[in-house]
Amino acid sequence: MTGPTVVIAGVGRFGALHARVWAEAGARIVGLADPDTARLAEVARAHGVEVTDTDLTPLLDRVRPEVVVIASDEASHVGLAVTALAAGSHVFVEKPLALSADDAWRIADTAAAHQRQVVVGHISRFTAPMARMRAGIERGAVGTPCALRLRRDFSRAWFLSFGDRVHPVWESCIHDIDLAISFARTPVRRVVAMRSGAAGDAAPSVVSTLLEFDNGVIATVESAWLVPATAPGTLDDGPLTLDGAIVGEVEVLGLDGILKQRLVSDALVEWTRAGVQVPDLSLWPEEDGVVGGALRREVGYALAVFTGRRKPDVMPVEEACWGVAAAEAVVESLRTGAPVQPRRR
């Protein structure tokens, strides 16, 4: 059976990885869009794609894809998503869905108006440990959930390299805001956020946030881009390499128990001439020549949703909108130093 036709909008490193994973999952990549003509030509050659354009709109007119995968910069997500949905395509969009609650709901409303589906690429939901934790909560393993603790620290070199491309809340905290929402399954009603004055000009890279949910659950979300270069690498090899580390933990505390998982497992440690690595085997490991892990499960889920084989239950677009509203409130609380209520519809 022939898979759905797909256009990739944004062919940077992650967009190129998406092209590979969607093709390996059975989709047909029929077009690529990116304003960088040199990069566009390079990725087209690598993946055997004949139709390309620097603008998504004329490309959609030419190939009429069933799915558009948006892997471009964050500020472009809303425009590209609305364009693709209006043209009749389902949309997979990398996180965050948008940079404001109003734009996030605009995407959701456009999808509903055109009877199309939107899946947001919050990859952490699709890691095996996080899926197991969510299932544990749903079956009552910890009783009534009371509190969540989430921490994610990035390499300092990453902040110096690309951390100012977008506010760090949208780059790092959004992952754990989304995970907290996936556990609480309700909107956030109040946010209080602080940043470290000791970090000086890098203050936005060191953030501590308290979220209060509609159901009374509270969550702490912490992020610091301060992991030194001497730390063991976690993403130094594989189909998409990043020279550095992600270190973090997630805890769910309930009246009857606690679930706890380190985001980066140290079950495998490699001490070689190249140094020490603790390779991540959950996000996008290469397995028998194909990309596996959470990214492959995420793409498989999106394909099943787009083809009507399952409901959008793992990553409902409504929950992605709640996450955008909460992240927007975090940024505002950091600016003002005051509690903020996230926007509602």
KAWO-V600925 format. One record per residue. PHI is phi in radians with two decimals (999 if undefined). PSI is psi in whole degrees, -180 to 180 (* if undefined). Layout:
phi={PHI | PHI}
psi={PSI | PSI}
This chain:
phi={999 | -1.38 | -1.37 | -1.17 | -1.45 | -2.35 | -1.97 | -1.78 | -1.83 | 1.78 | -2.09 | -1.22 | -1.05 | -1.34 | -1.11 | -1.14 | -1.12 | -1.05 | -0.98 | -1.15 | -1.19 | -1.10 | -1.14 | -1.15 | -1.46 | 1.91 | -1.37 | -1.90 | -1.42 | -1.87 | -2.96 | -2.30 | -2.29 | -2.97 | -1.23 | -1.52 | -1.14 | -1.14 | -1.13 | -1.02 | -1.16 | -1.11 | -1.24 | -1.06 | -1.10 | -1.12 | -1.96 | 1.13 | -1.74 | -1.60 | -1.85 | -2.42 | -2.82 | -1.40 | -2.23 | -1.19 | -1.02 | -1.14 | -1.14 | -1.10 | -1.13 | -1.41 | -1.97 | 0.81 | -1.30 | -1.34 | -2.38 | -2.03 | -1.77 | -1.81 | -2.22 | -1.61 | -1.14 | -1.00 | -1.14 | -1.59 | -1.04 | -1.12 | -1.10 | -1.19 | -1.14 | -1.09 | -1.07 | -1.16 | -1.13 | -1.12 | -1.45 | 1.71 | -1.68 | -1.23 | -2.29 | -1.88 | -2.22 | -1.10 | -1.21 | -1.39 | -0.99 | -2.76 | -1.90 | -2.67 | -1.10 | -1.05 | -1.20 | -1.10 | -1.18 | -1.10 | -1.12 | -1.08 | -1.18 | -1.14 | -1.06 | -1.12 | -1.11 | -1.78 | 0.95 | -2.03 | -1.84 | -2.15 | -2.04 | -1.75 | -1.40 | -1.48 | -1.11 | -1.06 | -1.05 | -1.73 | -1.27 | -1.04 | -1.10 | -1.20 | -1.12 | -1.17 | -1.10 | -1.10 | -1.14 | -1.10 | -1.07 | -1.16 | -1.59 | 1.48 | -1.08 | -1.96 | 1.23 | -1.30 | -1.15 | -2.04 | -2.60 | -2.23 | -2.23 | -2.34 | -2.41 | -2.54 | -1.98 | -2.00 | -1.09 | -1.06 | -1.09 | -1.16 | -1.11 | -1.19 | -1.48 | -2.46 | -1.15 | -1.67 | -1.15 | -2.61 | -0.95 | -0.97 | -1.03 | -1.34 | -1.60 | -1.98 | -1.05 | -1.03 | -1.03 | -1.44 | -1.04 | -1.14 | -1.07 | -1.06 | -1.12 | -1.14 | -1.50 | -1.40 | 1.02 | -2.44 | -1.19 | -1.50 | -1.82 | -2.68 | -2.31 | -2.27 | -2.30 | -2.37 | -2.22 | -1.40 | -1.17 | -1.16 | -1.39 | 1.08 | -1.11 | -1.59 | -0.87 | -1.08 | -1.44 | -2.20 | -2.25 | -2.25 | -2.29 | -2.00 | -1.97 | -2.02 | -1.64 | -1.01 | -1.55 | 1.61 | -1.14 | -2.01 | -2.44 | -1.82 | -2.17 | -2.18 | -2.58 | -2.48 | -1.60 | -2.24 | -1.15 | -1.29 | -1.13 | -1.37 | -1.21 | -1.02 | -1.24 | -2.05 | -2.28 | -1.44 | -2.56 | 1.93 | -1.19 | -2.47 | -1.81 | -2.32 | -1.40 | 2.86 | -2.54 | -2.06 | -2.26 | -2.93 | -2.54 | -2.33 | -2.30 | -2.09 | -1.96 | -2.14 | -1.15 | -2.01 | 2.96 | -2.34 | -1.97 | -2.50 | -2.53 | -1.35 | -1.18 | -2.04 | -1.37 | -1.85 | -1.12 | -2.03 | -2.13 | -2.01 | -1.85 | -2.32 | -1.10 | -1.36 | 2.13 | -1.86 | -2.24 | -2.11 | -1.12 | -1.29 | -2.00 | -1.99 | -1.39 | -2.57 | -1.19 | -1.51 | -2.24 | 0.94 | 1.49 | -2.22 | -1.40 | -2.07 | 1.21 | -1.10 | -1.11 | -1.16 | -1.14 | -1.08 | -1.16 | -1.08 | -1.09 | -1.05 | -1.07 | -1.15 | -1.16 | -1.17 | -1.67 | 1.35 | -1.50 | -2.70 | -1.37 | -1.39 | -1.62 | -1.36 | -2.32 | -1.11 | -1.10 | -1.04 | -1.21 | -1.11 | -1.15 | -1.03 | -1.14 | -1.09 | -1.08 | -1.19 | -1.12 | -1.05 | -1.18 | -1.08 | -1.04 | -1.19 | -1.15 | -1.10 | -1.24 | -1.72 | 1.34 | -2.03 | -1.09 | -2.34 | -1.64 | -1.03 | -1.15 | -1.94 | -1.08}
psi={135 | 134 | 171 | 154 | 140 | 139 | 137 | 121 | 108 | 106 | 41 | -160 | -43 | -33 | -40 | -38 | -41 | -42 | -44 | -47 | -42 | -40 | -42 | -26 | -2 | -2 | 161 | 117 | 110 | -5 | 154 | 142 | 134 | 140 | -17 | 102 | -37 | -47 | -39 | -47 | -39 | -47 | -36 | -44 | -44 | -31 | 8 | 37 | 126 | -28 | 121 | 163 | 153 | -10 | 133 | -38 | -53 | -29 | -41 | -37 | -32 | -41 | -15 | 63 | 155 | -28 | 139 | 126 | 120 | 112 | 33 | -175 | 155 | -40 | -20 | -7 | -47 | -45 | -45 | -40 | -46 | -41 | -47 | -43 | -42 | -27 | -3 | 10 | 147 | 159 | 129 | 123 | 131 | 156 | 151 | 161 | -41 | 179 | 11 | 153 | -40 | -44 | -36 | -47 | -30 | -42 | -46 | -42 | -37 | -41 | -44 | -41 | -34 | 7 | 45 | 163 | 147 | 127 | 129 | 137 | 59 | 87 | -28 | -30 | -26 | 2 | 146 | -43 | -42 | -36 | -40 | -40 | -44 | -41 | -36 | -43 | -45 | -31 | 4 | 22 | -29 | 11 | -144 | 119 | 138 | -42 | 152 | 142 | 124 | 132 | 137 | 115 | 139 | 163 | 140 | -36 | -31 | -41 | -41 | -28 | -48 | 8 | -23 | 8 | -34 | 158 | 134 | -25 | -38 | -20 | -42 | -57 | -30 | -31 | -49 | -27 | -44 | -42 | -42 | -42 | -39 | -26 | -42 | -32 | 29 | 163 | 161 | 133 | -18 | 144 | 136 | 126 | 146 | 155 | 157 | 118 | -26 | -19 | -6 | -131 | -19 | 17 | -45 | -15 | -7 | 101 | 139 | 128 | 141 | 126 | 135 | 125 | 162 | -31 | 8 | -11 | 141 | 152 | 139 | 133 | 120 | 143 | 134 | 125 | 63 | 9 | 124 | 163 | -19 | -9 | 149 | 137 | 148 | -21 | 37 | -8 | 176 | -172 | -20 | 113 | 141 | 123 | 91 | -156 | 150 | 127 | 129 | 174 | 156 | 135 | 141 | 121 | 120 | 174 | -23 | 5 | 177 | 137 | 135 | 135 | 131 | 134 | -32 | 115 | 143 | 25 | -31 | 119 | 131 | 115 | 107 | -177 | -25 | -10 | -160 | 131 | 146 | 80 | 133 | 127 | 18 | -30 | -65 | 55 | 149 | 124 | 114 | 41 | -1 | 159 | 129 | -147 | -157 | -37 | -42 | -40 | -38 | -46 | -41 | -40 | -47 | -44 | -40 | -39 | -45 | -29 | 7 | 14 | -12 | 161 | 157 | 67 | -30 | -39 | 71 | 139 | -29 | -41 | -33 | -37 | -41 | -40 | -41 | -44 | -40 | -43 | -40 | -40 | -36 | -46 | -42 | -39 | -37 | -36 | -41 | -22 | 11 | 159 | 148 | 138 | 120 | 150 | 144 | 168 | *}
